Amino acid sequence: MDRHPPTLISPQWQAKLDLRFTRRQDATILSHRSHHGPLRVQKALYPEGRDLCHAIVLHPPAGICGGDELTIAAGVGDAAHALLTTPGAGKWYRSAGPMASQKLDFEIAAGASLEWLPQESIVFDGARGLMESRIRLARGASFIGWEILCLGRRAAGERFAHGELGLRTRIEQEGRLVWAEQGRICGGSRLMTAAIGLAGFSVCATLLAAGKPVGAELVAATRGIATMETGALHGLTALPQLLVARYLGHSSEAARTWLVDIWRLLRPAMTGREAALPRIWST
């Protein structure tokens, strides 16, 4: 029996979502919203009060196919605060050849904050894609974001044995480069099992917190957070204006729980507010 899903033949989507958040008196408002293709934000939400605007990014096709090009751009104005998340797991489907891409382009003005907290991305065996992120911060701005990648559908007995996924991230503050990283995961390659690569794990996750210094006591507290998955690997690196947390395991739920626990500790220091989970995660 063939465990692989059929290669999906569908129109190639070129989709772009452009959002702008602005501070007006004591509130952050979604002042601009435009889209092309199947990317949407339905409405601004305020579960934590008017100071912080939540927006749920919707991709109606529910999956990314070969040749699709998705761009999510967000600008956060002076002293405004925004949080972006997704309603469910993203899916990168097997491709017959064309590459798919998702590009994030975030610009955060002085004294503003942006949190990018999507649910996990499931990369099907045979998928071919590129995930690219560029974050630009002004003085006093902050950013917290993560990505959780599930390589293959382990519960269905599927490994990421074919295909490839490119990863590129660039963070700048006041025009100065503070973080640049790129990599390429090839299905079935030695990197998948090597100790210096993914060490045989099917879930990898990264959290980046940039723009504000994190004190030594807070760094020590985040390093002390345990995981709920036996045998998982995790680590944390603290730089002057950047904190990087990484996770390797087999459980996306455990990976997200670990990232959320770190976010709970970092958020008050980075944004001045206590952590409150997006309500969409509970639906």
C-alpha positions as CSV (number, residue, x, y, z in Angstrom):
1,M,0.0,0.0,0.0
2,D,1.4,3.4,-1.0
3,R,1.6,5.6,2.1
4,H,2.4,8.7,0.1
5,P,-0.5,11.2,-0.5
6,P,-1.1,11.8,-4.2
7,T,0.9,14.7,-5.7
8,L,-1.5,17.6,-5.7
9,I,-2.1,19.3,-9.0
10,S,-3.5,22.7,-8.4
11,P,-3.2,26.3,-9.6
12,Q,-0.1,28.0,-8.3
13,W,-0.9,30.8,-5.9
14,Q,1.0,34.0,-5.7
15,A,-0.5,35.5,-2.5
16,K,0.5,38.6,-0.5
17,L,-0.8,40.0,2.8
18,D,0.2,43.5,3.8
19,L,-0.7,44.7,7.3
20,R,0.0,48.0,9.1
21,F,-0.5,48.6,12.8
22,T,-0.6,52.2,14.2
23,R,-0.8,53.6,17.7
24,R,-3.7,56.0,18.3
25,Q,-4.0,57.4,21.8
26,D,-4.1,54.3,24.1
27,A,-4.8,51.7,21.4
28,T,-3.1,49.8,18.6
29,I,-5.2,49.7,15.5
30,L,-5.0,47.7,12.3
31,S,-4.7,50.8,10.2
32,H,-4.1,49.1,6.8
33,R,-5.0,45.7,5.5
34,S,-4.6,44.6,1.9
35,H,-4.3,41.2,0.2
36,H,-3.7,39.6,-3.1
37,G,-4.6,35.9,-3.5
38,P,-5.6,33.5,-0.6
39,L,-4.1,35.3,2.4
40,R,-6.4,37.0,4.8
41,V,-6.9,38.7,8.2
42,Q,-10.6,38.9,9.1
43,K,-10.6,41.4,11.9
44,A,-8.5,42.9,14.7
45,L,-8.8,41.3,18.1
46,Y,-8.2,42.6,21.6
47,P,-8.2,39.8,24.1
48,E,-5.5,41.5,26.2
49,G,-6.9,45.1,26.0
50,R,-6.6,47.9,23.4
51,D,-2.9,48.3,23.8
52,L,-2.1,45.1,21.9
53,C,-3.7,44.1,18.6
54,H,-4.0,40.4,17.8
55,A,-4.4,39.3,14.1
56,I,-5.0,35.7,12.9
57,V,-3.4,35.0,9.5
58,L,-5.6,32.8,7.4
59,H,-4.5,30.8,4.3
60,P,-7.8,29.4,3.0
61,P,-6.2,26.6,0.8
62,A,-4.9,25.2,4.1
63,G,-1.7,24.0,2.4
64,I,1.2,25.2,0.3
65,C,1.8,23.4,-3.0
66,G,4.7,23.4,-5.4
67,G,5.0,26.8,-7.1
68,D,3.0,28.7,-4.5
69,E,4.5,32.0,-3.4
70,L,3.3,33.5,-0.1
71,T,4.4,36.8,1.3
72,I,3.3,38.2,4.7
73,A,4.4,41.8,5.3
74,A,3.7,43.7,8.5
75,G,4.7,47.1,9.7
76,V,4.3,48.2,13.3
77,G,4.3,51.9,13.9
78,D,5.9,53.9,16.7
79,A,4.9,52.5,20.2
80,A,2.3,50.1,18.6
81,H,2.1,46.5,19.6
82,A,0.9,43.5,17.6
83,L,0.7,39.7,17.7
84,L,0.3,37.5,14.7
85,T,-0.6,33.8,14.8
86,T,-2.4,31.2,12.7
87,P,-5.6,29.1,13.3
88,G,-4.0,25.7,12.8
89,A,-1.0,23.8,11.5
90,G,0.4,24.8,8.1
91,K,1.1,22.1,5.5
92,W,3.7,22.0,2.8
93,Y,2.6,19.4,0.3
94,R,4.6,17.1,-1.9
95,S,5.7,18.7,-5.1
96,A,6.2,17.2,-8.6
97,G,9.1,19.7,-9.1
98,P,8.3,23.4,-8.6
99,M,9.6,25.1,-5.4
100,A,7.1,26.8,-3.0
101,S,8.0,29.8,-0.8
102,Q,6.8,31.7,2.2
103,K,8.4,35.1,2.9
104,L,8.0,37.1,6.0
105,D,8.8,40.8,5.9
106,F,8.4,42.6,9.2
107,E,9.3,46.2,10.1
108,I,9.0,47.4,13.7
109,A,9.3,51.1,14.6
110,A,10.7,52.8,17.7
111,G,9.2,51.5,20.9
112,A,7.0,49.0,19.1
113,S,6.7,45.2,19.4
114,L,5.7,42.4,17.2
115,E,5.2,38.7,18.1
116,W,5.0,36.1,15.4
117,L,3.7,32.9,17.0
118,P,2.4,30.5,14.3
119,Q,1.3,27.0,14.9
120,E,3.5,24.2,13.5
121,S,4.4,23.6,9.9
122,I,4.0,20.1,8.7
123,V,6.4,19.4,5.8
124,F,5.2,16.4,3.8
125,D,7.7,13.9,2.3
126,G,8.6,15.2,-1.1
127,A,7.9,18.8,-0.4
128,R,10.1,21.4,-1.9
129,G,10.1,24.8,-0.3
130,L,11.8,27.9,1.0
131,M,11.0,29.7,4.3
132,E,12.5,33.2,4.4
133,S,12.2,35.9,7.1
134,R,13.5,39.4,7.3
135,I,12.9,41.5,10.5
136,R,13.9,45.1,10.7
137,L,13.8,46.8,14.1
138,A,14.2,50.5,15.1
139,R,15.7,51.7,18.4
140,G,13.8,50.4,21.3
141,A,11.7,47.9,19.2
142,S,11.3,44.2,20.1
143,F,10.5,41.0,18.3
144,I,9.7,37.5,19.5
145,G,9.0,34.8,16.9
146,W,9.2,31.1,16.4
147,E,8.9,28.4,13.8
148,I,8.1,24.7,14.6
149,L,8.9,22.3,11.7
150,C,7.5,18.7,11.6
151,L,9.5,16.9,8.9
152,G,7.3,14.1,7.6
153,R,4.1,12.9,9.2
154,R,5.6,10.6,11.9
155,A,2.2,9.5,13.2
156,A,1.4,8.1,9.7
157,G,4.7,6.4,9.5
158,E,6.1,8.9,7.0
159,R,9.6,10.2,7.1
160,F,11.0,13.2,5.2
161,A,13.0,11.0,2.8
162,H,12.7,13.1,-0.3
163,G,12.4,16.8,-1.1
164,E,14.1,19.8,0.4
165,L,13.4,22.8,2.6
166,G,15.5,26.0,2.6
167,L,15.6,28.3,5.6
168,R,16.8,31.9,5.6
169,T,16.5,34.4,8.5
170,R,17.9,38.0,8.7
171,I,17.4,40.4,11.6
172,E,18.6,44.0,11.6
173,Q,18.4,46.7,14.2
174,E,18.8,50.4,13.3
175,G,20.3,49.2,10.0
176,R,22.9,47.0,11.7
177,L,22.9,43.2,11.1
178,V,22.4,41.3,14.4
179,W,21.5,37.8,13.0
180,A,21.8,36.0,9.7
181,E,21.3,32.3,9.2
182,Q,20.5,30.1,6.3
183,G,20.3,26.3,5.8
184,R,19.0,23.6,3.7
185,I,17.4,20.4,4.8
186,C,17.4,17.7,2.2
187,G,15.1,14.7,2.7
188,G,17.0,11.5,3.3
189,S,20.3,13.2,3.6
190,R,23.0,12.5,6.2
191,L,22.1,15.8,7.8
192,M,18.9,14.2,9.0
193,T,20.7,11.7,11.2
194,A,24.1,13.3,11.9
195,A,24.8,14.5,15.4
196,I,25.7,18.0,14.0
197,G,22.4,18.0,12.1
198,L,18.9,16.9,13.2
199,A,20.3,13.8,15.0
200,G,17.4,11.6,13.7
201,F,14.7,13.8,15.1
202,S,11.6,14.7,13.1
203,V,10.7,18.0,14.8
204,C,12.9,21.0,15.0
205,A,11.9,24.4,16.5
206,T,13.6,27.8,16.9
207,L,12.6,30.8,18.9
208,L,14.2,34.2,18.3
209,A,13.9,37.2,20.7
210,A,15.5,40.4,19.5
211,G,15.8,44.1,20.3
212,K,16.0,44.2,24.0
213,P,18.8,42.9,26.3
214,V,17.9,39.9,28.4
215,G,19.5,39.9,31.9
216,A,21.7,37.0,33.2
217,E,19.0,35.9,35.7
218,L,16.4,35.6,33.1
219,V,18.7,33.7,30.8
220,A,19.5,31.3,33.6
221,A,15.7,30.9,34.2
222,T,15.0,30.1,30.6
223,R,17.9,27.6,30.5
224,G,16.3,25.8,33.5
225,I,13.0,25.1,31.7
226,A,12.6,21.3,31.3
227,T,10.9,19.6,28.3
228,M,7.9,17.2,28.5
229,E,9.5,14.8,25.9
230,T,12.0,12.3,27.1
231,G,15.2,12.3,25.0
232,A,14.6,15.6,23.3
233,L,17.5,18.0,22.9
234,H,17.3,21.7,23.5
235,G,19.6,24.7,24.0
236,L,19.7,28.4,24.4
237,T,22.2,31.1,23.2
238,A,22.2,34.6,24.6
239,L,23.8,37.5,22.6
240,P,23.8,41.2,23.5
241,Q,20.6,42.0,21.6
242,L,19.4,38.5,20.7
243,L,18.3,35.2,22.4
244,V,18.1,32.0,20.4
245,A,16.4,28.9,21.7
246,R,16.4,25.6,19.7
247,Y,14.6,22.3,20.2
248,L,15.0,18.8,18.6
249,G,12.5,16.0,19.3
250,H,9.6,14.0,17.8
251,S,6.6,15.8,19.4
252,S,5.4,19.1,18.0
253,E,3.2,19.5,21.1
254,A,6.2,19.2,23.4
255,A,8.2,21.6,21.3
256,R,5.5,24.2,21.4
257,T,5.0,23.8,25.2
258,W,8.7,24.4,25.7
259,L,8.7,27.5,23.5
260,V,5.6,28.8,25.2
261,D,7.3,28.4,28.6
262,I,10.3,30.4,27.3
263,W,7.9,33.0,25.9
264,R,6.1,33.3,29.2
265,L,9.4,34.3,30.9
266,L,10.7,36.6,28.1
267,R,7.5,38.5,27.3
268,P,7.4,40.7,30.4
269,A,11.0,41.8,29.8
270,M,10.7,42.2,26.1
271,T,7.2,43.8,25.8
272,G,6.2,44.9,29.4
273,R,3.2,42.5,29.6
274,E,2.5,39.1,31.0
275,A,1.9,36.2,28.7
276,A,-1.6,35.3,27.6
277,L,-2.1,32.5,25.1
278,P,-4.0,33.4,21.9
279,R,-7.6,32.1,22.2
280,I,-7.5,30.6,18.7
281,W,-5.1,27.9,20.0
282,S,-7.9,26.5,22.2
283,T,-10.6,26.2,19.5
